[in-house]
Amino acid sequence: MSWAGVIIVFVLAWWISFFAVLPIGVKGQWEDDSTVPGTEEAAPKNPMLAKKAIWASIGAVIVTVLAALIIPRLLAQ
C-alpha cells in the first residue's frame, strides 16, 4: 500500500472511530439539574473530547495496520 493509501485509510478510520466513540459516556446537563442558563439542556456536561480523540486514534491505527497487511495480500493473488 502506498503512503497516500495509508493516509487515506487512517483518516477515514479515524473519523469513523471518532463518531463511534463520541456518544460513549456523555451525560446531559438535564440529568443532574446543572443546566447553565442560556444553554441547551441536552448539551453535554463533560464531553471528554481529548480522551475520545485518543481512543479514535488507537482504533484508526489498528484498522490501518490491518488494512496494510491485508490489502497487499489480496492484490497479489
Backbone torsions as a table, in degrees:
resi	resn	phi	psi	omega
1	MET	NA	136.6	-179.3
2	SER	-76.4	168.4	178.6
3	TRP	-63.7	-35.8	177.8
4	ALA	-62.8	-41.0	177.9
5	GLY	-64.6	-40.3	178.5
6	VAL	-62.3	-44.8	-179.5
7	ILE	-64.6	-43.7	-179.6
8	ILE	-63.7	-45.4	178.8
9	VAL	-62.6	-43.1	-179.2
10	PHE	-62.6	-46.7	-177.9
11	VAL	-63.6	-45.1	178.8
12	LEU	-64.1	-44.2	179.5
13	ALA	-64.9	-35.9	179.8
14	TRP	-64.2	-48.2	-178.6
15	TRP	-65.2	-40.9	177.9
16	ILE	-63.7	-43.4	178.0
17	SER	-64.4	-40.5	-179.3
18	PHE	-63.4	-45.8	178.8
19	PHE	-67.2	-28.3	178.2
20	ALA	-71.2	-38.1	-178.0
21	VAL	-90.7	-9.1	-175.9
22	LEU	-57.6	-44.7	-178.3
23	PRO	-80.5	-4.3	-176.0
24	ILE	-72.8	125.8	174.8
25	GLY	76.4	11.6	-178.3
26	VAL	-86.7	131.2	175.4
27	LYS	-119.7	133.6	179.3
28	GLY	-78.5	162.0	179.5
29	GLN	-65.1	-29.9	-177.7
30	TRP	-69.0	-19.4	-175.7
31	GLU	-70.8	-26.0	178.0
32	ASP	-128.2	22.4	177.4
33	ASP	53.3	41.6	177.4
34	SER	-112.5	35.6	-177.5
35	THR	-66.6	125.8	177.0
36	VAL	-81.1	131.4	-179.9
37	PRO	-57.0	134.1	179.1
38	GLY	93.0	-0.4	178.3
39	THR	-116.1	161.5	177.9
40	GLU	-72.6	139.5	-179.7
41	GLU	-62.4	-31.7	-177.9
42	ALA	-83.9	-0.8	178.7
43	ALA	-63.8	140.1	-177.8
44	PRO	-65.5	140.7	179.3
45	LYS	-74.3	-46.9	179.1
46	ASN	-142.7	94.9	-173.1
47	PRO	-72.4	-16.2	178.8
48	MET	53.4	48.6	-175.1
49	LEU	-65.6	-37.4	-179.7
50	ALA	-64.2	-44.1	179.2
51	LYS	-62.6	-40.7	-180.0
52	LYS	-70.9	-33.3	176.0
53	ALA	-66.4	-36.6	177.1
54	ILE	-65.5	-45.2	178.6
55	TRP	-64.6	-37.2	177.2
56	ALA	-65.3	-37.3	178.2
57	SER	-66.2	-40.8	177.7
58	ILE	-63.1	-44.6	177.9
59	GLY	-62.6	-40.5	-179.6
60	ALA	-67.5	-37.3	177.3
61	VAL	-64.3	-42.5	179.1
62	ILE	-63.0	-46.4	179.8
63	VAL	-64.3	-40.4	-179.5
64	THR	-65.9	-42.0	178.2
65	VAL	-63.9	-43.9	177.7
66	LEU	-61.5	-42.6	178.6
67	ALA	-64.9	-38.7	179.9
68	ALA	-67.8	-27.5	177.6
69	LEU	-84.0	-36.9	-173.4
70	ILE	-85.0	-44.3	-173.9
71	ILE	-60.0	-46.2	178.6
72	PRO	-61.3	-35.2	178.1
73	ARG	-66.7	-35.8	178.5
74	LEU	-70.8	-36.0	-179.0
75	LEU	-75.5	-23.8	-178.5
76	ALA	-78.1	-16.7	-177.7
77	GLN	-77.0	NA	NA
